[in-house]
Amino acid sequence: MTRKEITDTGHFTWLIYYIHKNPIKAGLCLAPGEYRYSSYNAIISQRRTSVAKSDVLEWFGDKLEFIDYHMKSWEEEGSDVRFGF
């Protein structure tokens, strides 16, 4: 596998979504919030975490926009996934 430089903001945004989608695609869970090791949980929770959640939420606008982006992306792919707040 080779590395690919991230050269635009759209690609970076999609990569965050792609990382959260992987456990679902692998059949490990039905929603990003169900996978214990997903940064998705850390980002939407109120708990302290080592994940740079404020940076990610700022990137998307806020927590609702972050969740909305994930939901819309799944809908566009024709998937029926549950998302939590």
N, C-alpha and C positions, 0 to 999 in steps of 0.2 A: 504494500500500500504506500502511496506517495502522499506527501503533504501538498496542500493547495493553499496558497495565500488568499486571505479574505480581502478583496479589493473594493467591495461596495457594501453599503449599509443594508440593502435588501438581502444579500447573501448572509450577512451576519445574523439578521433577524430570523431568516429561515433556518439557520443552523441551530439556534436555540430551540426552536420548535422541533426540529429533526431529532435532537438529543432527547427531548421529552417524549417523542413518539416511539422511539426505539423499543422500550420495554413492552409497549402495546403490540407493536408489529411482531415481536418475538413471542407473544402469547403469555407473557409473564403477568399481565394484568389487563383490565378492561378500561382503565382510565389512568391518566398520569399521576393523579393523587393517590392511587392505590399501590404504586410501586415504592417500597420502603426507601430505596436508595436514590430516588429521583430528586433532583434539585427543584423540581416543580413544587413539591411540598414545602421546601424551605422558603421558596420565593413567595408563596401565597400565605404562609402562616405568620403569626405574630411572634413566634418564638425567636430567640436569639440563634444565630447560625453563623457558620464560617463562610457561607455563600454570600457573594456580593449582591444581595437581593436589592438593595436600594439602587445600585447601578443598573441592574436588569429592569427593575420597574420604571426607572427614569427613562431607560432606552425605549420602552414601550409606551410610556406616558404615565401610567399608574397601574395598580393591580387589576382593575377591571378591564383595562385595555389589553393587558398581558393575557388574561383569561379569554377575552373576546378574540384575540388573534388566534389563539390555539383552537378555540371552538370553530371559528370560521374556516380555518385551514382544514380541520377534520371534515366539516360539512362539504367543502369543495372536493375533498377526496372521496366523498360518499360514505364516510364512516359514521357510526352511531356510538359515540363515546360520551361518558358522563364526566362532567367537570365540576369541581367543588370550589367553594369560596372559602 
